[in-house]
């Protein structure tokens, strides 16, 4: 069994940090949306677009890793991935009921389109991603950016960028510098389009690729230092069970809304504080969980539905669960 690429778990955790701040605003409409609709709608969309793109990018890398490791094991890689997508599709349909606009359903749909691109050269995938990204940016909308980001993640996987970060360090640095220099420009364009012209989706789509690229490269370079990795360890565990935590975020937001009657009766600032509280809870239980298990609970179920049985390398978790049941 090949080791996990820890940097990807850190990035998944980082993406979850931003996604909850957008989702909580969508699920619990704050009272501030009545007095300042621009603030609530623009802020929510701007945040979600950036972190949604990172999540999509990581899905593309995950697709490459999954298929490649299945091929190396001699498994029917395409069949397994299709089963994996079908499970995600069902989960997304259920989740869509509780959180309209969630990510799992479109990920599953676009995931089927992604399959044949695995056999193409990474350069072709990269060029295709860039070409598709241009109309997606100008037309606006998160869904249009999913597939280009899938392809971008796929070609990064094919080039083994995150498996050989030291080799590509200069490239990471250049992307970081260029996107940092362009940030004031794209943020101003976003502000101008959204506030002056009301083109919120187009504004967010234009700035998101640059902001997301800056976030990914900066965090990746920071993680080259052991002290940073140790300090951000809870973030890694948060991302290591990203599917579980993504769904639990929705559950906790809905629970807080029902218990305290928050919908339409709470200020945006209070929602941000609730989101922070949920993230702290998730980091704590995620850290504790991985002291005993190798995989998150929803990830565990996802594996079983993918393979039709429990893979040998995860049977230690099942044995542990049995021992707890027998005690």
C-alpha positions in Angstrom: 0.0 0.0 0.0 1.4 3.4 -1.0 1.5 6.1 1.6 -1.0 9.0 1.5 0.2 12.3 0.2 -0.2 14.4 3.3 -0.1 17.7 1.4 -3.4 16.8 -0.3 -5.0 16.1 3.1 -3.9 19.5 4.3 -5.3 21.1 1.2 -8.7 19.3 1.6 -8.9 20.4 5.1 -8.1 24.0 4.1 -10.9 23.8 1.4 -13.3 22.7 4.1 -12.4 25.8 6.1 -13.7 28.0 3.4 -16.6 25.9 2.2 -18.4 26.0 5.5 -18.5 29.8 5.6 -20.2 29.9 2.3 -22.6 27.0 3.0 -23.8 28.3 6.4 -24.9 31.5 4.7 -26.8 29.6 2.0 -28.5 27.2 4.5 -29.3 29.8 7.2 -30.3 33.0 5.5 -28.9 35.7 7.8 -31.0 38.8 8.7 -28.2 40.9 7.2 -29.3 39.8 3.8 -32.4 41.9 4.1 -30.5 45.1 5.0 -27.4 44.4 2.9 -28.1 41.7 0.3 -24.9 42.6 -1.6 -22.8 41.8 1.4 -24.3 38.4 2.1 -24.7 37.2 -1.5 -21.3 38.5 -2.8 -19.4 37.3 0.3 -21.0 33.8 0.2 -20.3 33.4 -3.6 -16.8 34.8 -3.4 -15.8 32.4 -0.6 -17.5 29.4 -2.1 -16.0 29.9 -5.6 -12.4 30.0 -4.3 -12.6 26.9 -2.1 -15.0 25.1 -4.4 -12.3 25.3 -7.1 -9.6 23.9 -4.8 -11.9 21.0 -3.9 -12.5 20.3 -7.6 -8.8 20.5 -8.3 -8.2 17.9 -5.6 -10.9 15.6 -6.9 -9.0 15.5 -10.2 -5.8 14.5 -8.5 -7.7 12.0 -6.4 -9.1 10.5 -9.6 -5.7 10.0 -11.0 -4.3 8.4 -7.8 -7.3 6.1 -7.5 -7.2 4.8 -11.1 -3.4 4.5 -11.1 -3.3 2.5 -7.9 -6.1 0.3 -9.1 -4.3 -0.4 -12.3 -1.1 -1.2 -10.4 -3.0 -3.7 -8.3 -4.4 -5.3 -11.4 -8.0 -4.3 -10.5 -10.7 -3.3 -13.0 -9.9 0.4 -12.5 -12.7 1.9 -14.7 -15.4 -0.4 -13.3 -14.3 0.4 -9.7 -14.3 4.2 -10.4 -17.8 4.0 -12.0 -19.1 2.2 -8.9 -17.4 4.9 -6.8 -19.1 7.6 -8.8 -22.5 5.9 -8.6 -22.2 5.8 -4.8 -21.3 9.5 -4.8 -24.2 10.2 -7.1 -26.7 8.6 -4.7 -25.1 10.4 -1.7 -25.2 13.7 -3.6 -28.9 13.2 -4.4 -29.7 12.7 -0.8 -27.5 15.6 0.3 -29.0 17.9 -2.3 -32.3 17.7 -0.4 -30.8 19.2 2.7 -28.3 21.6 1.0 -29.3 22.8 -2.5 -26.3 23.5 -4.6 -24.0 21.0 -2.8 -20.9 19.6 -4.6 -21.2 15.8 -4.5 -23.9 15.5 -7.2 -22.2 17.6 -9.9 -18.9 15.9 -9.0 -20.3 12.5 -9.7 -21.9 13.7 -13.0 -18.7 15.3 -14.3 -16.6 12.4 -12.9 -18.1 10.2 -15.6 -16.9 12.6 -18.3 -13.5 12.6 -16.8 -12.8 8.9 -17.2 -11.5 8.8 -20.8 -9.1 11.7 -20.2 -7.0 9.5 -18.0 -5.4 7.9 -21.1 -4.5 11.3 -22.7 -1.2 12.9 -22.2 -1.0 15.5 -19.4 -0.1 18.3 -21.8 -3.3 17.7 -23.7 -5.3 17.6 -20.5 -3.7 20.9 -19.3 -4.4 22.7 -22.6 -8.0 21.4 -22.6 -8.4 22.6 -19.0 -7.2 26.1 -19.9 -9.3 26.3 -23.1 -12.5 25.2 -21.1 -11.7 27.6 -18.3 -11.8 30.7 -20.5 -15.6 30.5 -21.4 -16.3 29.2 -17.9 -14.8 32.3 -16.4 -16.6 34.7 -18.6 -20.0 32.9 -18.4 -19.6 32.6 -14.6 -21.0 29.9 -12.4 -19.3 27.3 -10.2 -20.6 24.3 -12.1 -18.9 25.4 -15.3 -15.5 25.4 -13.6 -15.8 21.9 -12.2 -14.6 20.0 -15.2 -11.7 22.3 -16.1 -10.5 22.0 -12.5 -10.9 18.2 -12.7 -8.7 18.2 -15.7 -6.1 20.5 -14.1 -5.9 18.2 -11.1 -5.7 15.2 -13.4 -2.7 16.5 -15.3 -1.0 17.6 -12.0 -1.4 14.0 -10.9 0.0 12.7 -14.2 3.0 14.9 -13.7 3.3 13.7 -10.1 3.6 17.3 -8.9 2.4 16.6 -5.3 4.5 13.4 -5.1 7.6 15.4 -6.0 7.1 18.8 -4.5 10.8 19.4 -4.1 11.3 18.9 -7.8 8.5 21.4 -8.7 9.3 23.9 -5.9 10.4 26.6 -8.2 7.2 26.2 -10.3 5.1 26.5 -7.1 7.1 29.7 -6.2 6.6 31.3 -9.6 2.8 30.6 -9.6 2.6 32.0 -6.0 4.4 35.2 -7.0 2.5 35.8 -10.2 -0.9 35.2 -8.6 0.1 37.4 -5.6 1.0 40.2 -7.9 -2.3 39.8 -9.8 -4.5 39.6 -6.7 -5.2 43.4 -6.4 -6.2 43.5 -10.0 -8.6 40.6 -10.0 -10.1 41.5 -6.7 -10.8 45.0 -8.0 -12.4 43.5 -11.1 -14.5 41.3 -8.9 -15.6 44.3 -6.8 -16.3 46.4 -9.9 -18.4 43.7 -11.7 -20.3 42.6 -8.6 -21.1 46.0 -7.1 -21.3 48.2 -10.1 -22.9 45.8 -12.6 -24.4 43.1 -10.4 -22.5 40.4 -12.2 -21.7 38.4 -9.1 -21.1 35.0 -10.7 -18.8 36.4 -13.4 -16.9 38.5 -10.9 -16.3 35.5 -8.6 -15.3 33.3 -11.5 -12.7 35.8 -12.8 -10.9 36.2 -9.4 -11.3 32.6 -8.1 -8.6 30.8 -10.2 -6.0 33.3 -9.2 -6.9 33.4 -5.5 -7.2 29.6 -5.4 -3.8 29.1 -7.1 -2.3 31.5 -4.6 -3.8 29.6 -1.6 -2.7 26.2 -2.9 0.9 27.2 -3.8 1.3 29.1 -0.5 0.1 26.4 1.7 2.0 23.7 -0.2 5.3 25.7 0.2 4.6 26.4 3.9 4.1 22.7 4.5 7.7 22.1 3.4 8.6 23.2 6.9 8.1 20.5 9.6 7.0 23.0 12.3 4.2 24.2 10.0 3.1 20.7 9.5 3.0 20.0 13.2 1.0 23.2 13.9 -1.5 22.4 11.2 -1.9 18.7 12.0 -5.6 19.1 12.9 -6.1 20.5 9.4 -4.7 17.4 7.9 -7.0 15.2 9.9 -10.0 17.4 8.9 -9.1 16.9 5.3 -8.3 13.2 5.6 -12.0 12.5 6.2 -13.2 15.3 3.9 -16.3 13.5 2.8 -17.4 12.8 6.3 -16.7 16.3 7.5 -18.4 17.9 4.4 -21.6 16.0 5.3 -21.3 16.6 9.0 -21.0 20.3 8.4 -24.4 20.3 6.8 -25.9 18.3 9.6 -24.4 20.5 12.3 -25.5 23.7 10.6 -29.1 22.4 10.3 -29.1 21.2 13.9 -27.9 24.7 15.1 -30.5 26.3 12.9 -33.4 24.2 14.3 -32.3 24.3 17.9 -31.8 28.1 18.1 -34.3 29.1 15.4 -31.6 30.9 13.4 -33.0 31.0 9.9 -33.6 34.7 8.9 -33.1 35.7 12.5 -29.3 35.8 12.9 -26.6 38.2 11.8 -23.9 37.3 9.4 -21.2 37.7 12.1 -23.0 35.2 14.4 -23.0 32.7 11.5 -19.3 33.1 11.1 -18.8 32.4 14.8 -21.0 29.3 14.6 -19.0 28.1 11.6 -15.7 28.6 13.5 -17.2 26.6 16.4 -18.2 23.7 14.1 -14.7 23.7 12.5 -13.1 23.5 16.0 -15.4 20.6 16.9 -14.6 18.8 13.7 -10.8 19.2 14.1 -11.1 17.8 17.6 -13.1 14.7 16.7 -11.1 14.1 13.5 -7.9 14.1 15.4 -9.2 11.7 18.0 -10.8 9.5 15.3 -7.4 8.9 13.6 -5.8 7.8 16.8 -7.9 4.6 16.5 -8.9 4.3 12.8 -7.2 4.6 9.4 -10.2 5.9 7.5 -13.2 8.2 8.2 -16.7 6.6 8.7 -18.2 7.8 5.4 -15.0 7.1 3.6 -15.2 3.6 5.1 -18.7 3.1 3.6 -17.6 4.6 0.3 -14.8 2.0 0.1 -17.2 -0.8 0.7 -19.7 0.4 -2.0 -16.8 0.8 -4.4 -15.2 -2.6 -4.0 -18.3 -4.6 -3.0 -16.3 -5.8 0.0 -13.9 -4.4 2.5 -10.4 -4.1 1.0 -7.8 -6.1 2.9 -5.8 -3.1 4.0 -8.8 -1.8 5.9 -9.8 -4.9 7.7 -7.9 -3.8 10.8 -10.6 -1.2 11.2 -13.4 -3.8 11.0 -11.6 -6.0 13.5 -11.3 -3.1 15.8 -15.0 -2.3 15.5 -15.8 -5.9 16.3 -13.7 -5.8 19.4 -15.5 -2.7 20.6 -18.9 -4.5 20.0 -17.8 -7.6 21.9 -16.5 -5.6 24.9 
